[in-house]
Amino acid sequence: MEEQAASPMEYSADMLLGMSRDERDAFFEEHGKGLQDICYDKALTEEQLNEKKDVLYNLTVDLTDTKEEKADVMKDFSDRIKSLETQIASVTKLIRKGTTDVYEKCVKVLDAKNRKVYFFATDTGQCAKIRDTCDDDFQQVFPFETVYGATDSEGEEVEFVVNRCGGLPEPGDEVKNADGEYELEDGSVVTVADSHITGIVKDDYEENPADEPVEEDGEDDEAIPRGNE
């Protein structure tokens, strides 16, 4: 008997919210068509909501104290009170909405069947935007790229472009820059050969897949992690 063809994927705005980070990354690698900066209301985490509630509480206490101080000394606190009320209104709005405006890179996913384009946040899987497809959408090629600020061996500030989805560069990562050494903004010195990272020297240790563990004072050091070859 012939095997039945797999059912086409059904897309929706919340389709990634229950996935783990690894599952989302795998989905993006298979279905992503590019990265694009999108302005959207990003859902606040519980920690962020609690922080905003603390801010709201402190502002409310400050406002109450300010009003009492005004009544006691009969001074003009109108500008100070107005500023606090404006801040309270702003924080209260954020808490009620549970979202905040952000401008972040999102993964572009095509739903060719329904001619829709979805933009998903890489860190949470939240759908930031949905729009109809256009002809250009089907011409784009997807590689994940992360850009880091760096200084090359000549002392020039450059963009250090690595084929990876966020995080820190690792040995074995493919890069767009020419071979040589680059100092990143965190002080790490990255060595590039044959368009791949072959070593990373940080503050007091080196990550290099070519190095072997060494012994000091009779004790074995742990092997330095190797990057993907």
N, C-alpha and C positions, 0 to 999 in steps of 0.2 A: 504494500500500500504506500502511496506517496504521502510524505509528511506534509501536514498543513503548514502554509506560510505563517510566519509570526505575525501577530496582530500589530498594526501600526501603533506607535506610542501616542498616548493621549496626553496632551499638554494642559497645564493649568497653572495659575499663579502661585498656588501653595504646594505644588508637587514636590518641592525639595525641602520643605520645612521639617519633615520628619527624618531626613537623612543625616548620617554622621558626616563629619568633614571628609573622611576618606571616600565615602559614597558620593558626596557632591563633587569632589575632585575627579573621580572616575567618570561621572556623568558629564562634567564640563569637558574633559579630554575627548570624550566620544562625540558629544553633540555641540560643543561650543564652536562658535564661528568668529569670535573676535572679542576684544575688550574695548569698552567705550565708557567714558565718564558720563554718569547719569546723576541728576539732582532728584532726590526722592525723599519721602518721609521714612526714615529708618526706625524700626521698632526699638524702643529703649529696653535694655536688659533690666532684670530685677535690681541689680546693683545700682544702675543709673537712676532708676525710679526712686530708690531709697535715698540716693544722694540728693535728688531734686526735692524730695520730701523734707530732708534735713535742711536744705537751703530755704525752702518755704517756711519751715518752722523758725529758723533763725531770723529771717526777714520779718516775719510776723511779730516776733518778740521785739525786734529792733523798732518796728513801726509803733508798737504799743508803748514802748519806753519813750520814743520820740514824742508821741502825742501827750504823754503825761508830763514830760519835761517842758513842752510848750505851754501846757496849762499852768505849771508851777511858776515859770519865769516870764510868761507872757511875751516870748520872743517869736520872731517870724520864722517858723520852720516849714512854711508851705512848700518851698522848693525841695527840701529834704524829704518831706512826706510824699510829695508827688513822685519823686524818683523811686522811693521804696514801693509805692503802690504800683508803679509801672513795672518794676522788677517782679513783684508778686503776681501781677496779672500775667506776665510772660511765663514765669515758672509754672503757675497754675494751669495755663494753657497747655504747656508741654506735658504735665502730669495727666491732664484729662485726655489729651490725644494719645499719649503713650508713644509718640514718635517725635523725631527731630529732623530738621532739614540737613542733609549731608550731600556732598559732591564726591562720589567715589567711583572707581572703576568697577564695572559690572560685566559679567559674561553674557555675550549675545548668543541666543539659541534660536534656531529657525524651526518653525512648525510649517514645513512645506505643504503638508496636506491642507491645513486651514489658512495658509498664507498669512501667518502671524509671526512676529518677532518678539521674543521674550528677553528681558534683561534681568539677570539674577545676581544678587550680591554674593561675592565669593566667600565671605566669612560667615554668613547666616543662611544663605539660600533664599532670602526674601526676594520676591518679585518686585523690582523697582519700576518697571515700565513694560507696557505691551503696546505694540503698534502693528499696522499692516506692513507686509513686505513690499520691497521695491526691487527693481532689477539689479541694483548694485549689491543687494544682500547676498545674491547667489554667486557673485564673483569673488567674494572675499575668502581668503585662506586663514585658517585659525592656527597661530601658535601662541602659547602663553609667553609673555615677555614681562620682565620686571626690570625697571630702570633704577639704578643707584647713582648717587653723586660720587664722583671719584676724581683723583688727580693722577695723570699718567707720569711716566718716568721723566718727561720733560718739564714737569711742574705745571702743565696745563690742566684746567678743570674740564672734565669730559663727562659724558653720560656713559655709564657702564651697564650694558644691556645683556641680561642673562635670560636664557630660555627656561623659565620656571614660573610657577604661579605663587608669587609672593615669598615671604620668609627670607632667610639669609642665604647667600651663595654658599655652595658646597663644592668640594673637589669632584670633578667629573661633569659639572654643569657645562653646557654649551653656551658660548658667548658670541656676541656680534663684533666685539672689539678686536683690534690687531693683537698679535702676540706681544707679551711684555709684562711689566709689573704695574699694578694700579693700587693706589692707596684709597680705601673707602672712607666715608665720613666718620665711621666709628674707629678709625685708626688701623683697621686690618689691612694687610698688604697681600694682594691676590696676584698670583702668577698665572699667566695664560700662555699656553702652547698648543698649536694646532687647533685653535678656536675652542679649547676646553680649559677649564680651571684645573691646574695641576697641583696647586698648593695655596694654602691660606695661612699667613703668619699673623697671629693675634698678639695681645699684650705680652704673654709669657709662654706661649706654646704654638706649635705649628701643626696644621692639618694638612697632610700630604699623603695621598694614596700610595706613593712610591716608597715612602719611608718604612723601615722595619722597626719594631719595638727595640728600645735600647735598655741596658741595665745600668743602674746607678746605686752605689753603696750596697751591691749584692742583692738588690731587690729588682724584680721585673716590673717595668712600667707597663701600663695598659697599652694595647695596640691602638694607634690613632685610627678613628673610623675612616673607612675608604668610601670614596664617592662612587656613583654608578659609572661604569666604564662603557 
